[in-house]
Amino acid sequence: MVYKALPQYLSDFLDYCEVEKGLSSITTKNYSRFLARFFEWLKKNNLERITPEGLTADHVWKYRLWLSRLPNSVRKLNPNLTISTQTRYLIALRAFLAYFHEKDIPSLPTEKIKLPKEKRERLVKFLPLDQIEKLLGTPNTKTETGARDRAILETLFSTGLRVAELAALDRKQLAGAKNKTEFELSIIGKGSYPRIVYFSERALYWIKEYLLRRTDEDDALFIRLKGPTNAPLRLTTRGIEAIVQKYTKAAGLPVLATPHTIRHSFATDLMTQGVDIRTVQEFLGHRNIATTQVYTHVTSKRLRDIHKKFHGGRKLEN
């Protein structure tokens, strides 16, 4: 049997992910984006016509080397792609190979794709409350753009939403919050996992202020306010990331925050207030408690300092 070149299987693979694997549209889009990088590498090496059965472990090794040396345009302090980003690319490639095995197409075994190991324990980057307060107060809310951006920042910190979850929000989902000071919303998050998120009085106030200035009929809650009239209005995840980083710089914060930094700050604030880890897990929509346990490292130092300062044992003489 004659097999097609690897890039020609992309469309079939994405349909397989959506229909047979039941993956979310976000995950499917990410796979497409990550595999585009692999196809770029194939083209650079005159391998764009290689078939699944022609891919070797040596090809994968050379691709890994190429990934490790790619420049990182986002983090200037770290000029190359992070280990976690490289891992995402390799996971997508492994899923691609798994598809071939599922369809009985000869290809490299998935176990030949080794994922890089993190060189150190994962550290959570978060903003303490005084920095969060400074960040939230930075947008000029007298302008339409500033009101929108304040609503975005307040929503991120109030709900702990992932950036993709925030970008996907529609105005109709907030229709029931019109005359309320607090609001809860059921969303379908990562991995099609449902959960409830909660909008504080502050977040709802700024969402309402922002929506009062909207004159368009677009369904999206957060939209671009400038650009070509025929372009999609919904803000993208990258657009929201750019907004957060813009105000981080404007606020003069020591950390270049991202939407995920605010999500970390939301979770860390709950933990420092004494909320148990299982509840924080539910707020964040984590399937595995191990994912949430990273925040215990953040709060353990605070507990250690409190113990050192207040524990009565320090007063014992013998």
Contacts in CASP RR format, 6 or more apart in sequence:
PFRMAT RR
TARGET T0000
AUTHOR 0000-0000-0000
METHOD contacts of the structure
MODEL  1
MVYKALPQYLSDFLDYCEVEKGLSSITTKNYSRFLARFFEWLKKNNLERI
TPEGLTADHVWKYRLWLSRLPNSVRKLNPNLTISTQTRYLIALRAFLAYF
HEKDIPSLPTEKIKLPKEKRERLVKFLPLDQIEKLLGTPNTKTETGARDR
AILETLFSTGLRVAELAALDRKQLAGAKNKTEFELSIIGKGSYPRIVYFS
ERALYWIKEYLLRRTDEDDALFIRLKGPTNAPLRLTTRGIEAIVQKYTKA
AGLPVLATPHTIRHSFATDLMTQGVDIRTVQEFLGHRNIATTQVYTHVTS
KRLRDIHKKFHGGRKLEN
3 51 0 8 1.000
3 52 0 8 1.000
3 53 0 8 1.000
3 105 0 8 1.000
3 106 0 8 1.000
4 51 0 8 1.000
5 48 0 8 1.000
5 49 0 8 1.000
5 50 0 8 1.000
5 51 0 8 1.000
6 39 0 8 1.000
6 42 0 8 1.000
6 48 0 8 1.000
6 50 0 8 1.000
6 51 0 8 1.000
6 52 0 8 1.000
6 55 0 8 1.000
6 96 0 8 1.000
7 39 0 8 1.000
7 42 0 8 1.000
7 48 0 8 1.000
9 52 0 8 1.000
9 96 0 8 1.000
9 99 0 8 1.000
9 100 0 8 1.000
10 32 0 8 1.000
10 35 0 8 1.000
10 39 0 8 1.000
12 99 0 8 1.000
13 31 0 8 1.000
13 35 0 8 1.000
13 96 0 8 1.000
13 99 0 8 1.000
14 28 0 8 1.000
14 31 0 8 1.000
14 32 0 8 1.000
16 99 0 8 1.000
16 102 0 8 1.000
16 103 0 8 1.000
17 23 0 8 1.000
17 27 0 8 1.000
17 28 0 8 1.000
17 31 0 8 1.000
17 95 0 8 1.000
17 99 0 8 1.000
18 25 0 8 1.000
18 28 0 8 1.000
20 102 0 8 1.000
22 192 0 8 1.000
23 31 0 8 1.000
23 191 0 8 1.000
24 188 0 8 1.000
24 189 0 8 1.000
24 190 0 8 1.000
24 191 0 8 1.000
24 192 0 8 1.000
26 164 0 8 1.000
26 190 0 8 1.000
27 190 0 8 1.000
27 191 0 8 1.000
30 88 0 8 1.000
30 92 0 8 1.000
31 92 0 8 1.000
31 95 0 8 1.000
31 96 0 8 1.000
34 88 0 8 1.000
34 89 0 8 1.000
34 91 0 8 1.000
34 92 0 8 1.000
34 93 0 8 1.000
35 92 0 8 1.000
35 93 0 8 1.000
35 96 0 8 1.000
37 67 0 8 1.000
37 89 0 8 1.000
38 63 0 8 1.000
38 89 0 8 1.000
38 92 0 8 1.000
38 93 0 8 1.000
38 96 0 8 1.000
39 48 0 8 1.000
41 47 0 8 1.000
41 63 0 8 1.000
41 66 0 8 1.000
42 48 0 8 1.000
42 50 0 8 1.000
45 62 0 8 1.000
47 59 0 8 1.000
50 59 0 8 1.000
52 97 0 8 1.000
52 100 0 8 1.000
52 105 0 8 1.000
52 106 0 8 1.000
52 107 0 8 1.000
52 108 0 8 1.000
53 105 0 8 1.000
53 106 0 8 1.000
53 107 0 8 1.000
54 107 0 8 1.000
54 108 0 8 1.000
55 97 0 8 1.000
55 107 0 8 1.000
55 108 0 8 1.000
56 108 0 8 1.000
57 108 0 8 1.000
57 112 0 8 1.000
60 93 0 8 1.000
60 108 0 8 1.000
60 112 0 8 1.000
60 113 0 8 1.000
63 93 0 8 1.000
64 86 0 8 1.000
64 90 0 8 1.000
64 116 0 8 1.000
67 81 0 8 1.000
67 86 0 8 1.000
67 89 0 8 1.000
67 90 0 8 1.000
68 80 0 8 1.000
68 81 0 8 1.000
68 86 0 8 1.000
68 116 0 8 1.000
69 80 0 8 1.000
70 80 0 8 1.000
70 81 0 8 1.000
71 79 0 8 1.000
71 80 0 8 1.000
71 81 0 8 1.000
72 78 0 8 1.000
72 79 0 8 1.000
72 80 0 8 1.000
72 81 0 8 1.000
72 82 0 8 1.000
72 85 0 8 1.000
75 82 0 8 1.000
83 116 0 8 1.000
83 117 0 8 1.000
83 118 0 8 1.000
83 119 0 8 1.000
84 118 0 8 1.000
86 116 0 8 1.000
87 115 0 8 1.000
87 116 0 8 1.000
90 113 0 8 1.000
90 115 0 8 1.000
90 116 0 8 1.000
91 115 0 8 1.000
93 113 0 8 1.000
94 110 0 8 1.000
94 113 0 8 1.000
97 107 0 8 1.000
97 108 0 8 1.000
97 109 0 8 1.000
97 110 0 8 1.000
97 113 0 8 1.000
98 110 0 8 1.000
100 106 0 8 1.000
100 107 0 8 1.000
101 107 0 8 1.000
101 109 0 8 1.000
101 110 0 8 1.000
121 297 0 8 1.000
122 294 0 8 1.000
123 297 0 8 1.000
124 264 0 8 1.000
124 268 0 8 1.000
124 294 0 8 1.000
124 295 0 8 1.000
124 297 0 8 1.000
124 298 0 8 1.000
125 255 0 8 1.000
125 257 0 8 1.000
125 261 0 8 1.000
125 264 0 8 1.000
126 261 0 8 1.000
126 264 0 8 1.000
126 265 0 8 1.000
126 267 0 8 1.000
126 268 0 8 1.000
126 298 0 8 1.000
127 135 0 8 1.000
127 253 0 8 1.000
127 255 0 8 1.000
127 257 0 8 1.000
127 261 0 8 1.000
127 262 0 8 1.000
127 265 0 8 1.000
128 265 0 8 1.000
129 269 0 8 1.000
131 251 0 8 1.000
131 253 0 8 1.000
131 254 0 8 1.000
131 255 0 8 1.000
132 157 0 8 1.000
132 262 0 8 1.000
132 265 0 8 1.000
132 269 0 8 1.000
134 251 0 8 1.000
134 252 0 8 1.000
134 253 0 8 1.000
135 153 0 8 1.000
135 247 0 8 1.000
135 248 0 8 1.000
135 251 0 8 1.000
135 253 0 8 1.000
135 257 0 8 1.000
136 150 0 8 1.000
136 153 0 8 1.000
136 154 0 8 1.000
136 157 0 8 1.000
137 150 0 8 1.000
137 251 0 8 1.000
138 247 0 8 1.000
138 250 0 8 1.000
138 251 0 8 1.000
139 145 0 8 1.000
139 146 0 8 1.000
139 147 0 8 1.000
139 149 0 8 1.000
139 150 0 8 1.000
139 153 0 8 1.000
139 247 0 8 1.000
140 146 0 8 1.000
141 147 0 8 1.000
141 150 0 8 1.000
141 206 0 8 1.000
141 209 0 8 1.000
144 210 0 8 1.000
144 213 0 8 1.000
144 225 0 8 1.000
145 225 0 8 1.000
147 206 0 8 1.000
147 209 0 8 1.000
147 210 0 8 1.000
147 213 0 8 1.000
148 210 0 8 1.000
148 222 0 8 1.000
148 223 0 8 1.000
148 225 0 8 1.000
149 243 0 8 1.000
149 247 0 8 1.000
150 206 0 8 1.000
150 209 0 8 1.000
150 210 0 8 1.000
151 203 0 8 1.000
151 206 0 8 1.000
151 207 0 8 1.000
151 209 0 8 1.000
151 210 0 8 1.000
151 222 0 8 1.000
152 166 0 8 1.000
152 222 0 8 1.000
152 240 0 8 1.000
152 243 0 8 1.000
152 244 0 8 1.000
153 244 0 8 1.000
153 247 0 8 1.000
153 262 0 8 1.000
154 200 0 8 1.000
154 202 0 8 1.000
154 203 0 8 1.000
154 206 0 8 1.000
154 207 0 8 1.000
155 161 0 8 1.000
155 166 0 8 1.000
155 199 0 8 1.000
155 203 0 8 1.000
155 206 0 8 1.000
155 207 0 8 1.000
156 163 0 8 1.000
156 166 0 8 1.000
156 244 0 8 1.000
156 259 0 8 1.000
156 262 0 8 1.000
156 263 0 8 1.000
156 266 0 8 1.000
157 203 0 8 1.000
157 262 0 8 1.000
157 265 0 8 1.000
157 266 0 8 1.000
158 198 0 8 1.000
158 199 0 8 1.000
158 200 0 8 1.000
158 202 0 8 1.000
158 203 0 8 1.000
158 266 0 8 1.000
159 166 0 8 1.000
159 197 0 8 1.000
159 198 0 8 1.000
159 199 0 8 1.000
159 203 0 8 1.000
159 266 0 8 1.000
160 197 0 8 1.000
160 262 0 8 1.000
160 263 0 8 1.000
160 266 0 8 1.000
160 267 0 8 1.000
160 283 0 8 1.000
160 284 0 8 1.000
161 187 0 8 1.000
161 197 0 8 1.000
161 263 0 8 1.000
162 189 0 8 1.000
162 190 0 8 1.000
162 259 0 8 1.000
162 260 0 8 1.000
162 263 0 8 1.000
163 237 0 8 1.000
163 240 0 8 1.000
163 241 0 8 1.000
163 258 0 8 1.000
163 259 0 8 1.000
163 260 0 8 1.000
164 190 0 8 1.000
164 237 0 8 1.000
165 187 0 8 1.000
165 189 0 8 1.000
165 190 0 8 1.000
166 222 0 8 1.000
166 240 0 8 1.000
166 259 0 8 1.000
167 222 0 8 1.000
167 234 0 8 1.000
167 235 0 8 1.000
167 236 0 8 1.000
167 237 0 8 1.000
167 240 0 8 1.000
169 220 0 8 1.000
169 221 0 8 1.000
169 222 0 8 1.000
170 219 0 8 1.000
170 220 0 8 1.000
170 221 0 8 1.000
171 211 0 8 1.000
171 219 0 8 1.000
171 220 0 8 1.000
171 221 0 8 1.000
172 219 0 8 1.000
173 185 0 8 1.000
173 221 0 8 1.000
174 183 0 8 1.000
174 185 0 8 1.000
174 199 0 8 1.000
174 207 0 8 1.000
174 211 0 8 1.000
174 221 0 8 1.000
176 183 0 8 1.000
177 183 0 8 1.000
177 199 0 8 1.000
177 204 0 8 1.000
177 207 0 8 1.000
177 208 0 8 1.000
178 208 0 8 1.000
180 204 0 8 1.000
181 201 0 8 1.000
181 204 0 8 1.000
182 198 0 8 1.000
182 199 0 8 1.000
182 200 0 8 1.000
182 201 0 8 1.000
182 204 0 8 1.000
183 198 0 8 1.000
183 199 0 8 1.000
183 204 0 8 1.000
184 196 0 8 1.000
184 197 0 8 1.000
184 198 0 8 1.000
184 199 0 8 1.000
185 196 0 8 1.000
185 197 0 8 1.000
185 198 0 8 1.000
185 199 0 8 1.000
186 194 0 8 1.000
186 195 0 8 1.000
186 196 0 8 1.000
187 194 0 8 1.000
187 195 0 8 1.000
187 196 0 8 1.000
187 197 0 8 1.000
188 194 0 8 1.000
189 195 0 8 1.000
189 285 0 8 1.000
190 285 0 8 1.000
191 287 0 8 1.000
193 285 0 8 1.000
193 287 0 8 1.000
195 282 0 8 1.000
195 283 0 8 1.000
195 285 0 8 1.000
197 283 0 8 1.000
199 207 0 8 1.000
207 221 0 8 1.000
214 223 0 8 1.000
216 223 0 8 1.000
216 233 0 8 1.000
218 233 0 8 1.000
218 234 0 8 1.000
220 233 0 8 1.000
220 234 0 8 1.000
220 235 0 8 1.000
222 234 0 8 1.000
222 235 0 8 1.000
222 240 0 8 1.000
223 233 0 8 1.000
223 234 0 8 1.000
223 235 0 8 1.000
224 231 0 8 1.000
224 233 0 8 1.000
224 234 0 8 1.000
224 235 0 8 1.000
224 239 0 8 1.000
235 243 0 8 1.000
237 259 0 8 1.000
240 259 0 8 1.000
241 258 0 8 1.000
241 259 0 8 1.000
244 257 0 8 1.000
244 258 0 8 1.000
244 259 0 8 1.000
244 261 0 8 1.000
244 262 0 8 1.000
245 256 0 8 1.000
245 257 0 8 1.000
245 258 0 8 1.000
248 255 0 8 1.000
248 256 0 8 1.000
248 257 0 8 1.000
249 256 0 8 1.000
255 261 0 8 1.000
263 284 0 8 1.000
264 295 0 8 1.000
266 283 0 8 1.000
267 280 0 8 1.000
267 283 0 8 1.000
267 284 0 8 1.000
267 292 0 8 1.000
267 295 0 8 1.000
268 295 0 8 1.000
268 298 0 8 1.000
268 299 0 8 1.000
270 279 0 8 1.000
270 280 0 8 1.000
270 283 0 8 1.000
271 277 0 8 1.000
271 280 0 8 1.000
271 295 0 8 1.000
271 296 0 8 1.000
271 298 0 8 1.000
271 299 0 8 1.000
272 298 0 8 1.000
272 299 0 8 1.000
272 302 0 8 1.000
277 289 0 8 1.000
277 292 0 8 1.000
277 293 0 8 1.000
277 295 0 8 1.000
277 296 0 8 1.000
278 289 0 8 1.000
280 292 0 8 1.000
280 295 0 8 1.000
281 289 0 8 1.000
281 291 0 8 1.000
281 292 0 8 1.000
284 291 0 8 1.000
284 292 0 8 1.000
286 292 0 8 1.000
308 314 0 8 1.000
END
